[in-house]
Amino acid sequence: MSFLFGSRSNKTFKPKKNIPEGTHQYDLMKHAAATLGSGNLRLAVMLPEGEDLNEWVAVNTVDFFNQINMLYGTVTEFCTEQSCPVMSAGPRYEYHWADGHTIKKPIKCSAPKYIDYLMTWVQDQLDDETLFPSKIGVPFPRNFLSMAKTILKRLFRVYAHIYHQHFPQVIQLEEEAHLNTSFKHFIFFVQEFGLVDKRELAPLQELIDKLTSKDR
């Protein structure tokens, strides 16, 4: 939710994805923002009583896309072909891009290129009405949760890259609290519904333990 972001929040990497006003998802988003405002992130991620899990996951996935979009937008000038020739999360983790359609075989590319591919791909999924229906009464497809898992797994990689490669710049920009709050919210959410495999989270496991230990 945008309350997390300071003066640089107008600089997003990709256009912000909006949930249409007047829809049930918009009401859910408002509910999520209000609960987040209470500061209790564990409570904020829980499925509201009587709500549909798919709808709740959809609203939050859009929100995480927007948050990561803003966070990465603040460090794009430092994430270049020269500074980040490979998409990595520290020396032990390197990511190669494939979307299964236009790029079927994973390709090695620079971090800015990889993140551009990734965020464009996520944007396309969020804009697909058959996958993320915004109209009331239109059902979610059967494979919705597995698609949401893929989206969230990939969005995690942007957090991992920012933490491993651009944290000094984040501190310099005084975005550290925003990044930590956003990431903690993301982790609580994916843990609550088992949406990202623990192995995928390995590049930031130490940080995850540190951020979540106080809330157990």
Stockholm file with secondary structure:
# STOCKHOLM 1.0

chainA/1-216         MSFLFGSRSNKTFKPKKNIPEGTHQYDLMKHAAATLGSGNLRLAVMLPEGEDLNEWVAVNTVDFFNQINMLYGTVTEFCTEQSCPVMSAGPRYEYHWADGHTIKKPIKCSAPKYIDYLMTWVQDQLDDETLFPSKIGVPFPRNFLSMAKTILKRLFRVYAHIYHQHFPQVIQLEEEAHLNTSFKHFIFFVQEFGLVDKRELAPLQELIDKLTSKDR
#=GR chainA/1-216 SS CGGGCCTTTTCCSSCCCCCCTTSHHHHHHHHHHHHHHTTCHHHHHSCCTTCCHHHHHHHHHHHHHHHHHHHHHHHGGGCCTTTCSSCBSSTTCBCCBCCSSSCCSCBCCCHHHHHHHHHHHHHHHHHCTTTSCCSTTCCCCTTHHHHHHHHHHHHHHHHHHHHHHHHHHHHHTTCHHHHHHHHHHHHHHHHHTTCSCTTTTGGGHHHHHHHHHTTC
#=GC SS_cons         CGGGCCTTTTCCSSCCCCCCTTSHHHHHHHHHHHHHHTTCHHHHHSCCTTCCHHHHHHHHHHHHHHHHHHHHHHHGGGCCTTTCSSCBSSTTCBCCBCCSSSCCSCBCCCHHHHHHHHHHHHHHHHHCTTTSCCSTTCCCCTTHHHHHHHHHHHHHHHHHHHHHHHHHHHHHTTCHHHHHHHHHHHHHHHHHTTCSCTTTTGGGHHHHHHHHHTTC
//
